[in-house]
């Protein structure tokens, strides 16, 4: 839906109608700074939050402005949440699973191993109580969060050598974020958490042996195919991945109600846009990668099964230690299992046939 169409037909129509416009002009503009974990070269990841900031400015006649800063311009890539917490910036843009060192429950805000796909994740967040459940947890850190983009299912990453068995994973230094790294560590991988802007150099210099990022569109831009030729799928640790718009509670509470509603809408619109942008860009990027020598490989069934077993062992460990993790986990997994039942009835059957039909002669 176009932004102007939303103004005419959506839930904030009354707020932005001509009769309400003077309310925006009565006070000085609200100006926020937003720190992102993602470099500006990745036009879809950071592009979603830039789009949201433009929407906010447009729908408030520039009475609410959010300036977006890339990693290193205010804080390093992996310190965005801390900057929002301590009030260095009013808002931040990151992936919640970067912060599982604070609490493993942060993983649920972005992606967990063998979790939900994009549609399922959005259904949980917007209608299944996910946003409310997560913000109840985030409140302890003085922030709240809005979905501001979803990458869709991600690839399993770039490897210098083929990974045929579970034994091939042992001792491998791999850039991987979130709880997926913890699962792989059970299989012998040595996980490394590195920001996107530093990935190429780390792989080139041998600091890491392999790296996962997002999918063909971004991975091609990072140039990872120039160093490692084996490209694996699926990224079972990210069946989808939600990006987070973090907001410090104090400036949020100080916003006029209209501005709160505008920002909520802008984030939701950007959330939908990001998935569409990746779905648009990934097919052609994958063709280009394969045409220039990239070797596509699927993780073997034994590797997938070993990873699934290790993931469930990890969940049992966290559930025993953390009431916050258990509360979100139980809600999330119950919703996931119900969604899988529905998907098997209709969606999966259609998708599988279309994959088959695409190979038939027209």
URFEN-V713985 format. One record per residue. N is the residue number from 0. RES is the residue in three letters. D_LAST is the distance of its C-alpha to the last C-alpha in Angstrom with 2 decimals. Layout:
n:res:d_last
N:RES:D_LAST
N:RES:D_LAST
//
This chain:
n:res:d_last
0:UNK:33.62
1:UNK:35.58
2:UNK:39.13
3:UNK:40.77
4:UNK:38.83
5:UNK:40.17
6:UNK:43.65
7:UNK:43.34
8:UNK:41.77
9:UNK:42.25
10:UNK:45.02
11:UNK:47.21
12:UNK:47.24
13:UNK:50.93
14:UNK:51.81
15:UNK:50.24
16:UNK:51.30
17:UNK:53.81
18:UNK:56.68
19:UNK:55.98
20:UNK:55.42
21:UNK:59.16
22:UNK:59.16
23:UNK:57.18
24:UNK:59.68
25:UNK:62.83
26:UNK:62.62
27:UNK:61.91
28:UNK:58.27
29:UNK:57.16
30:UNK:55.98
31:UNK:54.31
32:UNK:53.29
33:UNK:50.20
34:UNK:49.73
35:UNK:46.25
36:UNK:45.39
37:UNK:42.55
38:UNK:42.93
39:UNK:41.99
40:UNK:39.59
41:UNK:37.19
42:UNK:36.24
43:UNK:34.27
44:UNK:36.76
45:UNK:39.82
46:UNK:37.89
47:UNK:37.64
48:UNK:41.41
49:UNK:42.02
50:UNK:39.84
51:UNK:41.88
52:UNK:45.11
53:UNK:44.09
54:UNK:43.20
55:UNK:46.60
56:UNK:48.39
57:UNK:46.55
58:UNK:47.11
59:UNK:50.79
60:UNK:51.63
61:UNK:52.28
62:UNK:54.84
63:UNK:52.97
64:UNK:51.82
65:UNK:50.25
66:UNK:50.32
67:UNK:47.85
68:UNK:49.13
69:UNK:47.22
70:UNK:48.48
71:UNK:51.89
72:UNK:52.75
73:UNK:54.70
74:UNK:53.99
75:UNK:51.95
76:UNK:48.36
77:UNK:49.31
78:UNK:52.36
79:UNK:50.75
80:UNK:51.55
81:UNK:55.13
82:UNK:55.48
83:UNK:54.43
84:UNK:56.73
85:UNK:59.77
86:UNK:59.23
87:UNK:58.63
88:UNK:55.68
89:UNK:54.88
90:UNK:51.22
91:UNK:48.87
92:UNK:45.20
93:UNK:44.27
94:UNK:42.69
95:UNK:45.01
96:UNK:44.39
97:UNK:46.19
98:UNK:49.32
99:UNK:49.20
100:UNK:52.43
101:UNK:54.13
102:UNK:52.60
103:UNK:49.44
104:UNK:48.66
105:UNK:47.51
106:UNK:44.28
107:UNK:43.00
108:UNK:42.89
109:UNK:40.06
110:UNK:38.45
111:UNK:39.56
112:UNK:38.08
113:UNK:35.58
114:UNK:35.97
115:UNK:33.71
116:UNK:30.46
117:UNK:30.59
118:UNK:30.18
119:UNK:32.61
120:UNK:35.05
121:UNK:35.16
122:UNK:35.70
123:UNK:38.57
124:UNK:40.09
125:UNK:40.05
126:UNK:40.45
127:UNK:41.38
128:UNK:44.59
129:UNK:43.40
130:UNK:44.75
131:UNK:48.07
132:UNK:48.38
133:UNK:47.71
134:UNK:50.07
135:UNK:52.73
136:UNK:52.50
137:UNK:52.31
138:UNK:55.39
139:UNK:57.49
140:UNK:56.51
141:UNK:57.31
142:UNK:53.74
143:UNK:50.91
144:UNK:47.22
145:UNK:44.20
146:UNK:40.51
147:UNK:39.49
148:UNK:36.04
149:UNK:33.65
150:UNK:31.62
151:UNK:29.09
152:UNK:28.66
153:UNK:30.11
154:UNK:29.61
155:UNK:32.11
156:UNK:33.56
157:UNK:34.39
158:UNK:36.31
159:UNK:38.11
160:UNK:37.59
161:UNK:35.16
162:UNK:35.97
163:UNK:35.30
164:UNK:38.04
165:UNK:40.28
166:UNK:43.07
167:UNK:41.24
168:UNK:41.77
169:UNK:45.56
170:UNK:47.45
171:UNK:44.43
172:UNK:45.43
173:UNK:42.54
174:UNK:42.31
175:UNK:41.16
176:UNK:42.47
177:UNK:43.36
178:UNK:43.61
179:UNK:40.83
180:UNK:43.40
181:UNK:45.87
182:UNK:43.46
183:UNK:42.64
184:UNK:46.37
185:UNK:46.78
186:UNK:44.54
187:UNK:46.59
188:UNK:44.91
189:UNK:47.32
190:UNK:45.75
191:UNK:46.58
192:UNK:46.24
193:UNK:45.73
194:UNK:44.72
195:UNK:41.59
196:UNK:43.68
197:UNK:45.34
198:UNK:42.39
199:UNK:41.72
200:UNK:45.40
201:UNK:45.82
202:UNK:42.94
203:UNK:44.04
204:UNK:47.65
205:UNK:46.89
206:UNK:48.28
207:UNK:45.13
208:UNK:42.79
209:UNK:39.66
210:UNK:38.61
211:UNK:36.24
212:UNK:35.82
213:UNK:32.85
214:UNK:29.32
215:UNK:27.68
216:UNK:28.68
217:UNK:32.35
218:UNK:32.57
219:UNK:31.45
220:UNK:34.14
221:UNK:36.72
222:UNK:35.91
223:UNK:35.90
224:UNK:33.34
225:UNK:36.12
226:UNK:38.27
227:UNK:36.20
228:UNK:32.93
229:UNK:31.85
230:UNK:29.97
231:UNK:29.87
232:UNK:28.23
233:UNK:28.72
234:UNK:31.93
235:UNK:33.11
236:UNK:36.21
237:UNK:34.24
238:UNK:31.46
239:UNK:32.27
240:UNK:35.25
241:UNK:37.29
242:UNK:39.48
243:UNK:42.90
244:UNK:45.05
245:UNK:48.54
246:UNK:51.44
247:UNK:55.12
248:UNK:56.63
249:UNK:59.65
250:UNK:58.01
251:UNK:55.42
252:UNK:58.26
253:UNK:59.92
254:UNK:56.97
255:UNK:57.23
256:UNK:55.12
257:UNK:53.01
258:UNK:52.16
259:UNK:51.24
260:UNK:48.78
261:UNK:47.30
262:UNK:46.83
263:UNK:45.26
264:UNK:42.72
265:UNK:42.05
266:UNK:41.33
267:UNK:38.95
268:UNK:37.01
269:UNK:36.82
270:UNK:35.68
271:UNK:32.54
272:UNK:32.07
273:UNK:32.17
274:UNK:29.29
275:UNK:27.11
276:UNK:28.32
277:UNK:27.37
278:UNK:23.93
279:UNK:23.50
280:UNK:25.09
281:UNK:24.19
282:UNK:20.54
283:UNK:21.54
284:UNK:24.81
285:UNK:23.28
286:UNK:21.14
287:UNK:24.41
288:UNK:26.37
289:UNK:24.19
290:UNK:24.10
291:UNK:27.91
292:UNK:28.56
293:UNK:28.32
294:UNK:27.74
295:UNK:25.88
296:UNK:27.47
297:UNK:27.45
298:UNK:30.89
299:UNK:31.56
300:UNK:32.07
301:UNK:35.85
302:UNK:36.12
303:UNK:34.37
304:UNK:36.60
305:UNK:39.72
306:UNK:38.98
307:UNK:38.44
308:UNK:41.74
309:UNK:43.55
310:UNK:42.31
311:UNK:43.69
312:UNK:46.93
313:UNK:47.23
314:UNK:46.72
315:UNK:49.46
316:UNK:51.77
317:UNK:51.28
318:UNK:51.60
319:UNK:54.94
320:UNK:56.23
321:UNK:54.96
322:UNK:55.26
323:UNK:53.17
324:UNK:50.33
325:UNK:50.55
326:UNK:50.57
327:UNK:47.36
328:UNK:45.72
329:UNK:46.34
330:UNK:44.99
331:UNK:41.92
332:UNK:40.96
333:UNK:41.54
334:UNK:39.18
335:UNK:36.56
336:UNK:36.72
337:UNK:36.36
338:UNK:33.32
339:UNK:31.68
340:UNK:32.27
341:UNK:30.47
342:UNK:27.54
343:UNK:27.10
344:UNK:27.02
345:UNK:24.17
346:UNK:23.03
347:UNK:22.54
348:UNK:20.58
349:UNK:18.09
350:UNK:17.93
351:UNK:17.57
352:UNK:14.66
353:UNK:12.80
354:UNK:13.77
355:UNK:12.36
356:UNK:9.04
357:UNK:8.66
358:UNK:8.91
359:UNK:6.22
360:UNK:3.76
361:UNK:0.00
//
